[in-house]
């Protein structure tokens, strides 16, 4: 493969990401939710599948949102009947976020058509091809996460990385 082939693959990955964003935006608009709301619900459901529920702080961290933005999003999802805030029996200060049955139903309505289309596409590949694609997708996700982490730590706005010629007084 040439450098041009690699670049073409990167462009295709960008286009796939943009296509999924468009899908989430258009279906979210039909159901009165924002992309961040949908991402939050996805995270909440992943936590639940692992046998836990996230705290608002967990969501804030995973979505890269400020505490006020996270609270506003959770308020919006609660008004829509998509989440419940649950207090711990052991420590009433601890709040966990749980999806409601309505969220699960709306999620299926929103994402079942996409899932079915993806299954149609996946069904055209043999087992060996699927293993390669699966490995590639896992590696690509890890690469994006690593690039994000590098961008955050190298950001001029990061106090632990001051611009050249400046110092931090602590």
WORA-V450026 format. One record per residue. OMEGA is omega in whole degrees, -180 to 180 (999 if undefined). Layout:
BEGIN
OMEGA
OMEGA
END
This chain:
BEGIN
179
176
179
177
178
180
179
179
177
178
178
177
177
180
176
179
179
178
179
175
179
179
-179
179
-176
179
177
179
179
-176
177
179
176
178
179
177
-178
177
179
179
177
179
-180
-179
176
176
-178
179
179
178
180
173
-178
171
173
179
177
-179
178
180
-176
-179
-178
180
173
177
178
179
178
179
179
179
180
175
180
180
178
178
178
-180
-176
-179
170
173
-178
177
179
175
-178
-178
-174
178
-177
179
175
-177
-179
174
177
174
178
179
180
179
-180
178
177
180
-178
-169
177
178
178
179
179
178
179
178
176
180
-179
-179
180
-178
176
-175
-179
178
180
177
180
180
180
178
180
-178
176
179
-180
178
179
178
178
179
179
178
178
-180
178
180
-180
-177
180
-177
176
179
-179
-178
180
180
-177
177
-180
177
178
176
179
176
-179
999
END
